């Protein structure tokens, strides 16, 4: 069963699925980004809600 993490790429934050046997870090690298929140989140909705709660770095100016 897969689980979910939050990754940041050039396109911004996104929820990514980590395959069985995989790691959060491997998933971030595969997507060309960095791991922001390793969770683990058991479902997409939970990870998405957590992502929406994250502060927007651009609005901190």
C-alpha positions in Angstrom: 0.0 0.0 0.0 1.3 3.4 -0.9 1.5 6.5 1.3 1.8 10.2 0.6 4.2 13.0 1.1 4.5 16.7 0.1 7.1 17.7 -2.4 8.1 21.0 -3.9 9.2 21.2 -7.5 9.7 24.1 -9.9 5.9 24.1 -10.3 5.2 24.5 -6.6 4.0 22.2 -3.8 2.3 18.9 -4.7 1.2 15.7 -3.1 3.2 12.6 -4.2 2.5 8.9 -3.8 5.3 6.8 -2.4 5.3 3.3 -3.8 5.6 0.2 -1.6 9.3 -0.2 -0.7 10.1 3.3 -1.8 11.2 6.2 0.4 10.0 9.8 0.6 13.4 11.1 -0.5 13.4 8.8 -3.6 10.0 10.1 -4.6 11.1 13.7 -4.3 14.2 13.0 -6.4 12.2 11.1 -9.0 9.9 14.2 -9.3 12.9 16.6 -9.6 12.0 18.3 -6.3 12.7 18.4 -2.6 10.9 16.8 0.2 8.9 19.3 2.2 6.8 17.1 4.5 7.6 13.4 4.8 4.2 12.6 6.4 3.5 9.8 6.1 0.0 10.5 5.1 -2.3 7.5 4.7 -4.4 9.0 1.9 -4.2 11.8 -0.7 -6.9 14.0 1.0 -5.0 14.0 4.3 -1.8 15.1 2.6 -3.6 17.7 0.5 -5.2 19.2 3.5 -1.8 19.4 5.2 -0.3 21.0 2.1 -3.0 23.7 2.2 -2.2 24.5 5.8 1.5 25.3 4.9 2.5 28.9 4.9 3.1 30.5 1.6 6.7 31.6 1.4 6.0 34.2 -1.2 3.5 36.0 1.1 6.0 36.4 3.9 7.7 39.4 2.2 
